[in-house]
């Protein structure tokens, strides 16, 4: 089947057309045949072009699906003009680049140019570009850093080309702009002021228009249409990235004039990859108008690199540098939240939202209020029904109450606390209902040796029924893939159901006494007293069920009931133990993972969302978490010469080591960090470090320098060396640096000078100037009070003030900051943030957490302890105090802010990202400890 995909563009070319030319026709499509291994065509020229003259110039490259060169992999690369006999072969070089010039003198009107690549497996990819005949050749522009490159092809009919440009592009540039006469074919536009060349401003919209003078008629001038362009440095749109559970959140700076943005992504891979190579990134969004994006199509634990593109008038203006993020995975399971012992005996239980329903034998059934998970309570008295209630089953707005000698009673629980009786289903004489299962609008009433199916919308007569030849039914499971029946004598039976009848599909009588069933995705889990736990794959068809793995060493425990969550099997055995097993699809095995603490005598289980519910033989209901992100364990440590500060940026860790300099480690394999690079300056005492994309600012006692953490060379192209390199010294105006933060093209640094604190703003957009001149000067200054830390969240700058309040300023105009009072903190020493939450350590009043969407409202606080250092990741906050050690704080399932765990050792500084927490111990320990979330 054919698939239409977007073309990955090597660079961006914009069309400028004379007003007398034919209207723009832009048609591009990439057609793939057979499979996803088709070659990729990257067409540089013509691209977003709509005109041709007497010849057509073709420029681009062809690569395999991994983005590599195509030597020996592409059988044929050809061109064709649809509807004509103009066709032929193009010969790419070894790295896939190709250039060709086609004779188009006989063509007229609108044509369709096709570039087609075919590999040796007959996989085909083609690009179509619509072109229109013009009086002369086309023009193109390419926005760059503080400049715009203008290009036009030579033509003997044109004697001179003039360039008009204006700011904003609200009206034609020929009417409101400035003109530069007789430009060359590859002209770089910059401001001209008193014969001094001044770069254009990044983030400013400019209108560009060209005038071409006819060589044969000097008075004849052709004017192009005006095209808007915005210069952008590689770092202007670099997003802030935060990894959360199952998603990665991005935020970047918005510029007026940009119509939309596109987000690109490249998955982290092992090996020596250049993550600065824009050609490796692929689009994960179309055009979006917001300057935020949440990427939910991610694998937990997988790292990703992101880029942002800006779009004006449907033309891409440039691509940002990269930013790194990783989604957190499911952590350690089984933490007990609360228990409740009921005097009224409960035989079985099922859960729906904030309510549970318990089978109370001869007393009927009981509604249980679970809104307070730490202290479940009965809601009113038991509901009396005929018979001995042995089971309750919830399905959407239905509740089935199964009673011996009384039938199955169906209730409407649209109002969960007030079930409404609907109907009773009685089986034939001699059969007693003991269970019920639902699928869509159907219910199967199960007795010990068979089942009867009813349509809930027309329940007067049964739809179908099935009874065993021998033995008893232990459990029935029913979903879209089929109906599965576990029997003590006949093993596992599988049926298909087509809304009118039940059809037998397959029997697996090799399973001796199938006791319990659970299913998650395409995996079916069974428990048997003799053979233990077994996992089957029912992906394709229940008739083709295939064995995957088994765990036989638990057969002696005789598992009574199982539930599955995230590949973890919760098993209750006849001894009352609640154990957790994990299915590892890579090893194809089931392994013991652990047991749920403080839960005994488990007889029945239910799991819904992030909570598990255990019912013991003495009617004690236990509520436990199957998602506990507060538990870490130390997996490694590094002995150092002393660490003053530690930061994590993407797959790298950076250490500020005093007179020992500034070091970089690769922590992509977190259990075995690898030293990569070291940077040192004479007499430089490194106190702090801040990182952003490929930059780092290193702060000493009296000095500060800007470094590249992945040196890109004087031309700005990535070298892929991974080395730390000096870029520029920072003019501190004879002050001492306190703290710093990056945002887009700007660096904000708090400077202490003569007892007062100010925040200096530095412009980093001109990378080449930094490399060539080796110095960085400030462009703005604001008075900051007594600043101890700086934090940037979305487009807000926060300054922690030791004297009274936190101050904040909008970064939408980064050079004209307007400081305003923020939330109250009397001695705000350190700040961390996650999403819209600001976490502050107050030297006088402990920890405070602010919701920035509700400022100045205080969301939560932890008082009475003086905390000095903080770090935040994935919604959890870590803080260190001299008296309490290192602690983990966060919100539990009841949205209560509390301490999840405490680590009884001292910490000098700490950093957190994704699943990783790095803690630097003070002198004389000189030890760097690495913690990870317990999810493996």
N, C-alpha and C positions, 0 to 999 in steps of 0.2 A: 504494500500500500504506500502511496506517495505521502510524504510529509513536507509541509512548508515550514522552513526555518529562516531565521534572520541571518544575514551575512555578517561575519565578523570582519570589521573594517580595519585595515592597517593604519590609515590616517584619514583625516576628514578634508574633503574638498568641497567648496561651495561655488555654485554657479552664479555668474553675473551676466545678465542678458540685456542686450539693447532693447529699448522700449518698442522699437519697430519690429522686433523679432516675433516669431510665433510663440504662443503661450507655452509655459512649462509643461512638459509631459514627463513624469518621473515614475517608471515602473521597474521594480527590482524584485526578483523572487529567487529563492534557492530551492531547487527541487531535488529531493533525495529519493533514490530508488533502492529497494530491497532492505538494507539494514543501516545501522548507525555508523558503520565503518566507512562510509563514503568519503572521498577526498574533500578537502575544504578549498574553495576558491576565494582568495582575498583580492578584490579588484580595487586598485588604487585610482585608476583613470581609464575610461571615464566613470565617474562616480557622482551621483546626484547632478550629472551634466544632462543637458537636453538639446545641445546643438552640435553640429559638425560642419566642417567646411569641405574642401576637396579631398581631405584624407581624415581617417579616424585613427587616433593614437590609442593603443591599448597597453596598460601597464599594471602589473599585479604579481601575484604568486599563488602557487597551489601547494597544499600541504596534506599530510595524512590526518586522521582524526585526532592524533595526539599533538598536532601542531609541528611535526618534524618535516624535514625536507623530503622530497618525493623520488629521489634517485632510485630507479628500479621498481617503483611502486605504482606509478601511473602509466597505463598503457598508451593513452592518447589524450592530448589536449588540443582542442580545435575551436575555431570561430566560425560563425555563420550569420549572415544577415537574412532574416526571415523573409521569404517571398522572393528572393533573388538567387542568382547563381554565384554570389560572392561568398565563398567559404574556403577553408584551408586549415592546415595544421600550424600550431604554435609550439616552439621547442623551448621548454623551460630549462634553466641550468640545474646543477646538482642540488642547490638549496631551494629549488622551486620557483625562483623569480623568473618572470618572463616580460618581454616587451615586443610589440609588433606595431607596424603601421600599415593600414589597409587603404587601398585606393578607393575613394568614395566619390570621384568626380562625376560618375554616371548616375549617381543616386539623387533623389529629390524627395521633398515632403518629409513624412515621418517614417522612420525605420525602427526595427527591433534587432539589436545586436545581441547575439547569444554566444557566451563563452562556456564550453562544455569540457568536463574532465571525466575520464573513464579509467578505473583501475583494472588490474588483472582478474579480479573476481566479478567483473561486469557491473560493479557499483558505479552509479552515475550521479554527478552533480552538475548543475548548470545555473548560470546567472543570465538574466535578461535585463537589458537597459534600453529604454526608449529614447531615441535621438531625433531631432528635427533639423532639417537643412537651414543654414543661416547664411547671411551675406559674408560673414567672416568668422574666424575661430572664436572659441569661448574664453572666458576669464574664470579664474578661481582664486579663492582666498583661504588662508589657514590661520586662525588665531593662535598666538603663541604667548609666552610670558612677557607681559608689558609691551607687546608689539603685535602687528598683524602682517603676515606675509602675503603679498599679492603676486599672482603668477598669470601670465598669458602667453600663448604660443605665438611664435613668429609668423607673420603673414605679409606677403608682398603687397597686398592692397592697402595696408595701414602704414601711414608715415609717422604717427606719434600717438602715444596714449597718455592721457592726463588722469590724475586721481583726485577725487573730491572726497572729503571725510568730514563728519560732524559728530557731536556727542549726542547720544540718545536715539537718533534715528527717527525722530517724530515726523520730519518732513524731508523731502529729497535733499541729498547733500549738495547738489549743484545749486540749490537755492539758498541754503543756510550754512554751508560749511566752508572749509578752506580747501585750496587746490594746490597740488604739486604737479608741475608740468613735466612732460616727457620722461615718464618713469621707465626703468629697465624692466626686463621680462621677469625677474625674480626680486621684487622690491619689498623691503621691510619697512612698514609704516611706523614712524615714531613721531612724537610731538616735535615741532620746529619752533623754537623760541629764541630770538636774537642770535640765530645761527648756532645755538647750542642744542644738541640732540637730547631730549628728555624722554625716557620710556613712557609708553601709554600706561594708564592706570589699570591694574587688574580688577576685574569685577565691574568695569564701566562699559556700557553699551555704546558702540560706535556704528554709524552708518557709513557704508563705503559705496561709491559710485564711480564708474569709469567712463571716460569719453575717448573715442577712437576717431582720429582724423583720417579721412580718405586721402590716399596718395594721388589718385587721379583727379580728384576735385578738392582742393584745399579748403573750400568753404563748406564741405559736407562733413558733418560730425555725427557719429552714432553714439547714443548714450545707453548705458546698461541700466537695468533695474537696480535699485538700491538694496543692498543686503546688510543685515545687522550682524555684528560680530562682537564678542566679548573676550578680551585677553584674559587668560587664566594661567597662573603658575601651577606646576604639578601638585602643590600642597594646598592650593586654595580650597578645594572641596574635599580634602581628606576627612572621612567621617570619624566621629567618635563611635567606638564599638563596645558593646557590653553583651557578654554571653549570659543567657538565662537558661532555665530548664526547658530544653526542647526548642529553643529559638535564639537568634542573635539580633540585637537591636542596633540600628545605625541612626546617626544624626549628623548632619553637616550644615555648613553655613549657607544661608539663602541670600541671593543677590537680586535686587530689583532689576527687572528686564528679562530674567530667565523664565521661559514659559514652563519648562518641565525638566525632570531629571530621569536618568536611567542608571540602574544599579547593575554592576557586573561582579562576578564572583569566580574565584579559582580555588579549588579544594587543595589543601595542603597535601603534599606527597613526599614520600621518602626519596632520597637521592639529591643530587646537586641541581636544584631547580632555581632559575632566576625568577623570583616572584615580582620583579619589576617589569617583566616582559608583558606589555599590554595585550599582545596577540593571544596569549594563553587564557585570557578571561572571557567568559561568556555572559550574555544578558540573563538576569533572573527577573527583571521587571520590564514592562513597556514604559511608556512615558507616564510619570507620576508627578503631580503638582506639589505635593508636600516635600519638605526637606527631611523627612524621616522615613524609615522603612524597617519593618520587622520581618526577618527571614525565618520562616517556620519550616522550610524544606531543607532541614539540616539533620545530620546524624549526630547523636550525642557523643561527645568526646572527639569529634572530627574538627580540625582547624580549617578556617577559611580565610582567604584574602579577598578584600573588597575594593572596588573602584567606583567612582561616581562620574557620570558624564552630564554636562549641562546642554540643554536644547533651547534654541531660539529660532522661531519660524521654521520648525521641523528640521533644523540643521544642528548637528552636534558641534559644540564649541570647543571641546577638549576633554581630556580625561585626567582625573586626579591621580595622585600617588596612591599607594596601597595602605590599607589598614587591616588589622588581623582580629579575628574573633573566633570563639569556640562555644558551642552549646554544651551545657552541663548534662550529665547523664544521671540515671536513677541511682541514688546512693543507698546506704545501708538500710536494711529493713528490720522491722520488728519492735520499735520502741513502744512501750506501753504508755497509753494516755490516761486511762481511768478504768475503774471497775465498779460494778454494782451487784450486790447479792439480793435476790428477790425471794421473799418468803413463799410467794406463789410459785409452784413448780413449773418450769418451762421445759418442754421437750425439744422443740425445734424453733428456729428463728429465721426471718428474712428481713431485709433492709430496703427501704426506699427513702432516699434523702435524709431528712431529719427525723424520720420515724422508723421504728421496727415493729414487727408483729410476731408474737410468740405463741406457740401452741401450748395451751394450759390444760391438756387432757380433759377430764370431765367438767372442768370449769369453763371450757370454751377457748377463746383466744384473747390475748392481751395486747393493747396498743402501748408501745414504749416510746417515750419522748427522748430523742438523742441530740437535741439542740446543744445541750451542754455535754460534750463528749467525755468529760472527766467525771461526770456524775449522772448517768442515765437514770430516768425515773419512769414509773408507770404513769400512763395518761388515763386517769379515771379507773374504773373497775373493769374486770374481765367481761367480754361480750359472750353471753351464753348462747350456745348453739347445740342442736341435738347430736348426740354421739360423743365418742372419745376422741378429742382432737389430737392428732399425732403429727400433723405437718401444716405449714403455712407457706404459700408461694405467691410472690408479687410479680406482676407483669403489667408494666405501664400503670394504667388507672384501675387494674383489676387485682383483687386479692382472692386466692383460692384457699379455703379452709377445709382440710381433709380430715374426716372423722370416721373412725371405725363404727359400724352399725348406724351411721348417720348420713353417709354420702359425702359428696363434695359440695360445699356451700360457696357460691360466688358473690363477692361484694364489690361495689364501686368505691374506690378510695381517692376520688378526685379531691375531696377534702380529707387529707391523710389521717387526721385525728378523729374523724367521724365516718367510719365505714358504713355504707348503705347496702343492705341485703338486696340481691337481685334474683337468685334462683338456686335451687338445690338439684344436683345431678345424682340419681340413684342408679347403681349398677344392678345387674341381675342378681336374683336371690342366691345366696351362697358366696357372693364376692363382696369384698369390703375395700373401699377406696383408702389408700394410704399415701398417695402422692399425686401431684399434678404438674404438667409441663405445658408451656404455651409456645406458640409460633404464629406471629401475625394475629389473625382473628380466630385462631383455632386453639382448643384446649384438649389435652389428652388426660383423662382421668385414669390414674394408674392404681391397680391393685396388685397383690403379691405375685400373680402369675400372668397378668395380661394388662391391656389398656384399651380404652374406648375413646375415640376422637369425636369432638363436637365442634360445630361452627357456632361461635358466640353470637353471631348475628341471626342465626336460625337454629336454635338449640333444641327444637322439639324432638328431633330424631338423630341418632348417631350418624356420623359420616362414614366411619369404618372402625374396625376393631382387630386386635391380634392377641392370641393367647399362646403361651409357651406349651410345648409338648411335655416338658418336665422341668422341675426346679422352680425357682422364685426370681423375681425381678429385684435387683438391688438399687438400680438408679437408671433414669432415662434422661437423655440430653437431646434437645431439638433446636436446630437452627437452619439457616438457608441451605446448608450443604446436605442435610439429611437428618434422620432420627436415629439416635444411637441408644441401644438398650444393653445394660450390663446385667448378666444373669449368673447365678451361682453354678448352674449345670451346663448351660449352653454357651457360656462365654460372652463374646461381644457380637451383637447382631446389628446390622445396618440396614435402614429402610429409606426409601425415597417416598415423597408425598407430593401429589400434584393437585391438591385442593379437593379431590373427590375420592381418592382411594390411597391406601398405604401399600407400597410395592416392596417386596423383599429384594435386597440388593446383594448382601454378602454376610457370611457368618465366619467368625474366627474362634473356633472352639478350642484352639491351642491355649487360649487364656483360661486358666483354671480359676474359676470363681471370681469373675470381674466384679469388684466391689463398688468402686466410685469412679465417676467420670468428670472431666473438666476440659474445656476447649478454649484456646486463645488463638485467634487468627486461623491459620491452616494446621495448627498442631492440636492433636487430640491426646489427652493424658488419661491413663487408666491406672487404678491400683488394684492389686490382687494379694491376698494373704500369703500365697506361695511364691509368686514371681516378683513381688514388690511393685515398683513404679515403672510404667512403660510409656514411651512417647511415639506417636504415629504421625505421619504426614498425610493429610487429606486435601492437598492443594488442588489437584486436578479434578478428582472425582472420588466420592466415597467408595466406589467399586474398586478403585486402584489404590486403596489405602496401603501405605508402606511403612514398615518398621524403621525407626530412627535410633532409639536408644532405650536402655532400661537400667534400673538400679535395683540389684537383687539383694544387696546386703541389708535391706530394711524389711525383708519378707517376714521376719520373726515378729516385727512390731504390729503386723496386721492393721494396716491403715484403713480407717473407717470412712473418712471423708477428705476430699482434696479440693482446693481452690487455687487458681492461677492468676498471677499479676506480673506483667513485665518479664515473663520467662522464669519467674520464681514460683515454685510449687509449695503451698502451705498444706501440710499433711497432719491430720489428727488421727492418732492410732488408738487402739483399744486400751492402752495403758494411760491414756489421758495426756500424752505428750504432744505439743505443737512444734513440729520441726519444719525447717525451710530447706528446700532443695532447689538447685539451679540447673536449668538446661543450657548447656553450652553448645550452640549450633556449630561452632568451628571444630570442637572436639567430638561432636555427636555423642555426648555423654551427659548423664544426670549425676550431679555431685551434691553432697551434703553441704549446706551453706551455714547453718546455725539453727538456733531455736529462739523462740520469742520468750524473753525473760519474764519472770513473775506470772506466767500463765500456766495453770495446771489443770488436769482433768478435762481437757478439751474433748467435747463430744460432737460439736457442730461448728461449722465455719461459714462466714459470708464476707465477701470483699466488694466494696463499692467505692470507686474513685481512689482516694489516697488513704482509705481507712479499712482495717480488717476488724471483724467482730467474731469473738470466740465465746461459745456457750459451753459451760462446764457441766459435769454431772450433778453438781449441787446447785444448779440454776444461777450460777454467777456469770454475768455478762462482762467480758473484757473488751475494751476498745483499744486497738493498737494501730500505729502508723505503719504504712508500707512505703513511706517516703520520708526519710529522716535525714535532712541535709546538714545536720549540725555535728556529725561525727567524723573526725579526721584521724589518721594515724601517720606517724612519721615513717618515711621510707628511706631517707638518706640524710646525710649531713656532710658538710664540707668544712674542713679546717682552714681558716684564713688568717691573715695578719691583722684582722680587725675590720669590721664593716660598720660604717656610719649610716648608710642608707642602702636600700635595696628596692629595685623596681622590676616589674615584669612587663615586657612589651612583645606581644605575639609569642613566638616560640623561643624568645631570648630573655635572659635575666641579666640585669646590670647592677654592679656593686660599686658603691662609693667607699673607698678604702683608705681615706685619709692621705698620709704621705705615701701610701702604697699605690695610689693612683685610681684609675677607673677601669673596670674589667667587664668583659662580656662573656656569658656562658650560653651555650645552646642547651635548652631544656626540653626539646621536642621529645626526647626520651627521658621522662622526668626522674626515673629511678637511677639514671646514670648521666648527670650533667657533664657536658664537654666544654672545656675552656676554649674560647675562640680568639680573643684579642685583648690587648692591654694598652692603655693610654696613660701617659704620665708627662707632667711638666715640672721642671726644676722649681723647688720651693712652693709647690702647689699642694695644699692640704684639702683633699676632696671631702666635702661635708654632705652634699646632697646631689641628687641627679633626678632630672625629669625627662621623660621620653615621649616622642610623638612621631608616628610613622617611622621615617628613616633618620630622624633627628634626635639629639640629646643635648641638654644644657647641663653643664657640670659646674657646680657652685663650690667655691672654696671659702676660706675665711675672709679674703680680701679680693678674690679674683673670680671671674666667670668666663667660660668659653663655650662656644657652640661647636658641636661635633657631629659628624656623620657616623651613624652606627652601621651603615652598610654602604661604604664609600662608592659614589656614583661617578667619580672622575670629573675633570674640568668641563667636559661637554654635557654633563648632566645625565648621561646614560648609565644605567646600572652596570657595575663591573662584576656583581655577584661575588665579591671577595669576602663579605662578612666582616671586614676589618673596621676598627674605629679609626677615624681620621679627623684631624683638626680642620675646622672650617674658618672660624673667625673668633677673635677676641672681642669681648663685650665691654664697651665704655660704661663704667659704673659711676662716672662723675665723682670719683674719689670717695665712694661709699662702699659699704660691705653688703653682699647679697644675702638675703634671708630665705627666700623661696621663689618659685617660678611655676608658670603653667603655660601651655601652648593652646592656641586657638586659630585654626585656619592658617593664614600667612603671618600670624603675629605671635610674639613672645611677650608675656607679661611677667615682670620681675619686681619683687619688693626689695627696696634698697634702704639700708639704715645709714643715715648721714647726719652727724652732729646731733644725735639723740632723737631725730624725727624720722618717720618712715614715709616713703613715697613709692608709688608704683610706676616704673618706667615701661613704655611700650616700644617694642622694636619690630621693624618691618623685615620679614625674612623672604619676601617674594622673589628677589633678584638673586637666584642661586649662583649665577656666574660671577656676579660682583663679589659675593662672599668668598668664592674660591680664589678670585684674582687679587682682591684687596686684603683679605685676611682680617677684616675688622667689621664690627657691627655697631652702628650708632642708633641712638634712640630717636623716635619720631614723635613721641608724646609723653606727657607726665601727668599723674594725678596724685593728690594727697590722699594717703590711705589710713592715717591714724597709726595705731600700734599693730601692724600686721604681723601675724605669726604663720599664716598659711594662705594659699590661694587655691581655689577649686573652680573648674569650669564645668557647668552642667547645661547641656543643650546650648542655648545662646545667652546664658547668664554667667557673669563672673561674680564669685563670692570671695570676700576677704574676711578672714577671721581676725577679729580685733580683741586684743587682750584687755582693753579698757572697758568696753561696754557691750556693743552689739555687733553682729555680723553685718557687713555692708555688701550691697549687691549693685550690679550695673548691667545694662543690656549691651551685648556685643554686636548688635546689628549695625552699629556705627563704631567700629573698634578703635578709632582714633579720637573720638570725642566722648569718652566715658562720662556718664552722669551717675555718680555714686549716690545711693539711697540707703536708708536704714533698713536692715533686714531683721531677722529674729533675734531675740535677746539671749546672749550668752556672756556671762561676766568675765570669764577668762578662757575664751575659745583658743585652744592651743593647736588643734589639728582637725582636719576635715577629710571625709571620704564621701563618695556618692555612688548611688546606683539608681538608674532610671531617674525618677523625680524625687528620690529620697536623699536628704542631706544628713549625714551622720557626723556629729560634732563632739569632741572631747572637751569638756569644760573643766578647767583646773579646780574650780571651786565647787561645782555642783554635779560632777560626774558626766554621764553620757546623755546626749539629747539627740532625738531624731525628728527631723522636720519634713513634712510633706510639702514640696515646693508648689504643688497645685493648690494648696490651702494656706499658704503663708499668710500671716505669721503663726498659724495654729501649730501647736506642738502635738506631734502624733504619739510619741512615746518617750520615756526617759528612764534612766537607771541612775538613781541618786546615791549619794553617800560615799562614793569612791572617786578618787582623783585619777583619771585616765590620761595618758600622755600621747599614745600613738594609736592610730586607727587604720583599718583597711576594709574594703568592701568588695564583695563579688556575689553575683547571682542572688541578691536579696538578703545576704547575710553579712553581718558586720563583726569585725574582730578588733579588740582593743586590749591594750596592755596597761596595767597599773603596777606600781611597786609593791602594793600590798596584796593584790588579788591575782597576779600573774596574767596570763593570756586567756581571754574569754571569747566565746562565740555567742552573738546575740542575733535574734531574728523574730519573725512572727510565726506563731504556731497555727494550727488549723482553725483555731477560734479567733484568729487575728489579734492575739494577745502578744505583746512584745516581751520576750523573756530570754534568759540565758540558756543556751542549749548545751554548753560544755565549758570546761575550764581546764587549762593546761598549766600545771604547777611548776613553771620555770620562768626565769626572767627573760626579757626581750628588749633589745635596743631599738630595733626597727622591724617593720614587717611589710609585706606586699602580698596581694591576692589577685588571682585571675583564674576564671573558669573553675577547675577542680583543685587548683594548686594554691597552697599557702606557704610562703617562705618567711622564716623568722631568723633575724640576726641577733645573736646573744652578745652582750657587752663584754668588754675586757674584764677579767682575764680569760673568759671562755673562748672567745674568738671562734665561735662555731656557728655555721649557717645551717639551719634545720629546714628540711623540705617535707611538707605534709600534703597528702592527697585525700580526697573524699573516699570513704570506704564503700566503694560500689563495685569492687572487683572480687 
